[in-house]
């Protein structure tokens, strides 16, 4: 595979030179766009804060099936981590921006709120379960407090907005087929129908599957998307529907000790059921699990380099079925005004399964299946009214959502000591024990007002948003987790910004944004993840997390160069840290810590330059200095964690990305390098993972106007590294089983045909 890596690099370097000699008519025949307007990354010209937009063409050059969040990792201050090459494996997928973690960001799809896209999401879903990447037009990232009009109550550190393709006004078919490393297979087909003067729409189906690159098992997904656009006079009606059925068998969470002791290829025991039974028996005999002795003959010494029952479980998985539907109307009001409204519905059935040795099956098998079960039923409306009044552009909008969320922890028995009797890829039935079950009702009301004022070369952006979010938890089956009510309310979260043009190509910008974050309605995160006593102590005094973001920067754009530089200061108040207690599989209540303030200071730069002859160069760099400003004390005044001045977890100080691309005639190619400095995974910074450089490459050839072949190489030089930190939560100090290994070198070949 090393030789193939060198071959791909050599081909990417020398094929363009041969292609450059081809007749220029070939470029026109293949539809290659070499104009100055063909930017695939747009640096927010005219915006009063850091905003970048990645076009769908960029996503299409990634390995097919790759999540759109992978496309934005090249942007400054955006940290994307996942244990798989595609960014779809939700247990591992993480997005941080300017040291803000995923549940402090806002995510939408065509305006539909996706919550914080976290695993076990209580108020949304991951973008990879809403839309196939082939159906994406663009992804817009706003670092800082995000846009005031975004449907999100968690956008402390920024927003990520994804937009779908518009249907074509003709009959068209797109079909793609992919095969690659680890038996990766993916098929995508889209049928488009419509005409220029009437309704137009598309329906698509995608199926992807891949074997795990370490251990055994697979991850796969079925996805259906449909979009309809109907013009009625000057009014436009649009509809969206998606269904996703995803099953992913998990990789084992690792610690630094486990990586040194067991190696980077270590994983759960599946399909070796006997080995999992042996580990559980030994754990029981040693008293490690708290369960009774199940087989004294197994002894008390783990085999090989295994030292704990948590080193490997039998199997684990995440199962998700989601339906999203939306209907929107956009209509002009007079010559200068426009009204748009959209209704949406989301239903999720989800389950996370874990083979736990801590609770035996009733028939004496020393393992049972522990689940966390999810049922989301969301309905909402949002709307915007825009009007131009002279040099003012006014926008007023509102959003309402009601979310019923049921969450439960259950245990299911295994058949015998020699046969588990169930698959971790299907939803189990007939639990023998429900440890807890809660119903959560969350009511969200948000509004925003903004005014863009143009005064010559100066543009002012003035606005604010406000929200009230009420969370109500009621126990169906009570346990140690709390029930009750809590509310987050902040009716004035302002944004003030300006841009000033410097000639025809340049501009400076500055802005201030204040944002607050609502509380989460779940037993696995937020104020309801602690004990009843803990909740009662904080429910009346707990303040929502909030941030104040100051930005200053400059942009330049012409036909050759497009770039931005900026600096920022973020003061983060009332930051809540959830400290895990015990092994993740046990599911103990979290310990909530309010660590007071966090300060983040940073520098960002990005740009792309057209070098001529089809070549272009992109680079971005970000420096982030994010530190906790206070130590953590108990209510009685006892020091719990000395973290003042310590770096925020999962916040690398340096990120540098570079990319050389070629696109002319029938050939397109790209090679990119991604550097990230070390990251801490404890609040006291006594544990960290080292920095790394990853290299990816793409090479493609357009056979005809509508047919092309594409080869993708991920982790081209087979770098061994830790991708995700915090998969099992963060602790104050000490090593912890909370790391996920990154994907190895992988290659994928895709044939694309459009008619």
PERA-V911992 format. One record per residue. N is the residue number from 1. PSI is psi as a letter, one per 30 degrees, with the letter a starting at -180 (999 if undefined). Layout:
BEGIN
N:PSI, N:PSI
END
This chain:
BEGIN
1:f, 2:e, 3:e, 4:e, 5:e, 6:e, 7:e, 8:e, 9:e, 10:e, 11:e, 12:e, 13:e, 14:f, 15:e, 16:e, 17:e, 18:e, 19:f, 20:f, 21:f, 22:l, 23:k, 24:f, 25:f, 26:e, 27:e, 28:e, 29:e, 30:f, 31:g, 32:k, 33:j, 34:g, 35:l, 36:f, 37:g, 38:h, 39:k, 40:f, 41:k, 42:k, 43:h, 44:h, 45:k, 46:f, 47:k, 48:g, 49:l, 50:j, 51:k, 52:k, 53:k, 54:k, 55:l, 56:f, 57:e, 58:e, 59:e, 60:f, 61:f, 62:l, 63:k, 64:k, 65:f, 66:k, 67:k, 68:f, 69:f, 70:e, 71:f, 72:f, 73:f, 74:f, 75:l, 76:k, 77:g, 78:j, 79:j, 80:k, 81:k, 82:k, 83:f, 84:l, 85:f, 86:f, 87:g, 88:f, 89:j, 90:f, 91:f, 92:f, 93:k, 94:k, 95:k, 96:k, 97:k, 98:h, 99:f, 100:k, 101:l, 102:e, 103:g, 104:g, 105:l, 106:k, 107:k, 108:l, 109:j, 110:h, 111:f, 112:k, 113:k, 114:g, 115:b, 116:g, 117:g, 118:l, 119:k, 120:h, 121:k, 122:f, 123:g, 124:b, 125:l, 126:k, 127:f, 128:f, 129:g, 130:e, 131:k, 132:k, 133:f, 134:f, 135:g, 136:k, 137:e, 138:l, 139:k, 140:k, 141:k, 142:j, 143:l, 144:b, 145:f, 146:l, 147:k, 148:f, 149:g, 150:k, 151:i, 152:k, 153:g, 154:g, 155:i, 156:e, 157:g, 158:l, 159:k, 160:j, 161:k, 162:k, 163:k, 164:l, 165:k, 166:k, 167:l, 168:l, 169:h, 170:l, 171:k, 172:l, 173:k, 174:k, 175:k, 176:k, 177:k, 178:k, 179:k, 180:a, 181:l, 182:h, 183:h, 184:k, 185:k, 186:k, 187:k, 188:k, 189:k, 190:k, 191:k, 192:k, 193:k, 194:l, 195:l, 196:f, 197:f, 198:a, 199:k, 200:k, 201:l, 202:l, 203:k, 204:l, 205:k, 206:k, 207:k, 208:k, 209:k, 210:k, 211:l, 212:k, 213:f, 214:k, 215:a, 216:l, 217:a, 218:l, 219:k, 220:l, 221:k, 222:k, 223:k, 224:k, 225:k, 226:k, 227:k, 228:k, 229:k, 230:j, 231:k, 232:j, 233:b, 234:f, 235:k, 236:k, 237:k, 238:k, 239:l, 240:k, 241:k, 242:k, 243:k, 244:k, 245:j, 246:k, 247:k, 248:j, 249:k, 250:l, 251:l, 252:k, 253:k, 254:l, 255:l, 256:e, 257:e, 258:e, 259:e, 260:e, 261:e, 262:f, 263:l, 264:f, 265:g, 266:k, 267:a, 268:l, 269:f, 270:k, 271:g, 272:i, 273:e, 274:e, 275:e, 276:e, 277:e, 278:e, 279:e, 280:e, 281:e, 282:e, 283:e, 284:e, 285:e, 286:f, 287:g, 288:f, 289:f, 290:f, 291:l, 292:l, 293:k, 294:f, 295:j, 296:f, 297:f, 298:f, 299:a, 300:g, 301:k, 302:k, 303:l, 304:b, 305:g, 306:k, 307:f, 308:l, 309:f, 310:f, 311:e, 312:k, 313:l, 314:e, 315:l, 316:l, 317:l, 318:k, 319:k, 320:k, 321:k, 322:k, 323:k, 324:k, 325:k, 326:k, 327:k, 328:l, 329:k, 330:k, 331:k, 332:l, 333:j, 334:a, 335:f, 336:g, 337:l, 338:k, 339:k, 340:k, 341:l, 342:k, 343:k, 344:l, 345:k, 346:k, 347:k, 348:k, 349:j, 350:l, 351:k, 352:k, 353:k, 354:k, 355:j, 356:k, 357:f, 358:f, 359:j, 360:l, 361:l, 362:f, 363:g, 364:f, 365:k, 366:g, 367:k, 368:l, 369:j, 370:k, 371:l, 372:k, 373:k, 374:k, 375:j, 376:k, 377:j, 378:k, 379:k, 380:l, 381:k, 382:l, 383:l, 384:k, 385:k, 386:k, 387:k, 388:k, 389:j, 390:b, 391:g, 392:k, 393:j, 394:k, 395:k, 396:k, 397:l, 398:l, 399:k, 400:k, 401:k, 402:k, 403:j, 404:k, 405:k, 406:k, 407:k, 408:l, 409:j, 410:l, 411:k, 412:k, 413:l, 414:l, 415:e, 416:l, 417:f, 418:f, 419:k, 420:e, 421:g, 422:l, 423:k, 424:g, 425:g, 426:l, 427:k, 428:l, 429:l, 430:i, 431:k, 432:f, 433:k, 434:j, 435:e, 436:l, 437:k, 438:k, 439:k, 440:k, 441:k, 442:k, 443:k, 444:k, 445:k, 446:k, 447:l, 448:l, 449:k, 450:l, 451:j, 452:k, 453:k, 454:j, 455:i, 456:b, 457:f, 458:k, 459:k, 460:k, 461:j, 462:k, 463:l, 464:l, 465:l, 466:l, 467:l, 468:k, 469:j, 470:k, 471:k, 472:k, 473:k, 474:k, 475:k, 476:e, 477:j, 478:k, 479:b, 480:f, 481:l, 482:l, 483:l, 484:a, 485:k, 486:l, 487:k, 488:k, 489:k, 490:j, 491:f, 492:j, 493:j, 494:l, 495:k, 496:k, 497:l, 498:l, 499:k, 500:k, 501:k, 502:i, 503:a, 504:f, 505:f, 506:l, 507:l, 508:l, 509:l, 510:k, 511:l, 512:k, 513:k, 514:k, 515:l, 516:l, 517:k, 518:l, 519:l, 520:k, 521:i, 522:l, 523:f, 524:f, 525:l, 526:a, 527:f, 528:g, 529:g, 530:a, 531:l, 532:e, 533:e, 534:e, 535:e, 536:e, 537:f, 538:f, 539:e, 540:f, 541:f, 542:k, 543:k, 544:k, 545:k, 546:l, 547:k, 548:j, 549:k, 550:k, 551:k, 552:k, 553:a, 554:k, 555:l, 556:k, 557:k, 558:a, 559:f, 560:e, 561:k, 562:j, 563:l, 564:k, 565:l, 566:l, 567:l, 568:l, 569:k, 570:k, 571:j, 572:k, 573:k, 574:h, 575:k, 576:k, 577:k, 578:j, 579:k, 580:k, 581:j, 582:l, 583:k, 584:e, 585:f, 586:e, 587:h, 588:l, 589:k, 590:l, 591:j, 592:k, 593:k, 594:j, 595:g, 596:b, 597:l, 598:k, 599:k, 600:k, 601:k, 602:l, 603:k, 604:k, 605:k, 606:l, 607:l, 608:k, 609:k, 610:j, 611:f, 612:l, 613:g, 614:f, 615:k, 616:l, 617:k, 618:k, 619:k, 620:k, 621:k, 622:k, 623:k, 624:k, 625:j, 626:k, 627:k, 628:k, 629:f, 630:k, 631:l, 632:k, 633:l, 634:l, 635:e, 636:f, 637:g, 638:k, 639:k, 640:e, 641:k, 642:i, 643:g, 644:k, 645:f, 646:l, 647:k, 648:k, 649:k, 650:h, 651:i, 652:k, 653:e, 654:k, 655:k, 656:k, 657:k, 658:k, 659:k, 660:k, 661:l, 662:k, 663:j, 664:k, 665:b, 666:f, 667:k, 668:k, 669:l, 670:k, 671:k, 672:k, 673:k, 674:j, 675:k, 676:k, 677:a, 678:l, 679:k, 680:k, 681:g, 682:l, 683:f, 684:g, 685:g, 686:f, 687:k, 688:l, 689:k, 690:l, 691:l, 692:l, 693:k, 694:k, 695:k, 696:l, 697:l, 698:k, 699:k, 700:l, 701:k, 702:j, 703:e, 704:a, 705:e, 706:g, 707:k, 708:l, 709:k, 710:k, 711:k, 712:k, 713:k, 714:k, 715:i, 716:e, 717:g, 718:h, 719:k, 720:k, 721:l, 722:k, 723:d, 724:k, 725:k, 726:g, 727:e, 728:g, 729:l, 730:k, 731:l, 732:e, 733:l, 734:l, 735:l, 736:k, 737:i, 738:g, 739:k, 740:k, 741:k, 742:l, 743:k, 744:a, 745:k, 746:k, 747:k, 748:k, 749:k, 750:k, 751:k, 752:k, 753:k, 754:k, 755:999
END
